[in-house]
Amino acid sequence: METDLIDSKQLPNDISTADKCVCKLLAIKSVKKQSRTEEDKAQKIFSISIVISGLRCLLSYVIFPFILPIIGFAGSFTPYIGLIIGIVALIFDVIGMRRFFVAQHKMRWMISVIYLGVMTLVVILIALDLTKIISKI
């Protein structure tokens, strides 16, 4: 029975050194031979993680500062919600990036740049939330 997993220590020679380094960084033990199913799974998790990260930004830049005060519902709980959603967004971003590299998706490097940009913004928002939380202690 043939498996679709390839051990990362025995990656084929056509896998670049950069791919091998990212696989180590993301703790990927094995990659799958490229298939349409794996590409579809990678694209689905990409969509989910980008939506969650977008939700985090929407909350930070629109809902919390403008909408909640207009309807008279602004509280000190917003940094906590932002922190939780930010952490969830980062987890999904890492899962998504891993999925692209496991699948050896042809667009994995371009998508990784997008992920890193989104993750940078989310980390900044998390730092701002932590600053607000710590300043209230």
Secondary structure, DSSP 4 states (H G I P E B T S, - for coil): ---SEEEGGG--TTS-HHHHHHHHHTT--EEE---HHHHHHHHHHHHHHHHHHHHHHHIIIIIIIIIHHHTT---TTHHHHHHHHHHHHHHHHHHHHHHHHHTT-TTHHHHHHHHHHHHHHHHHHHHHHHHHHHHT-
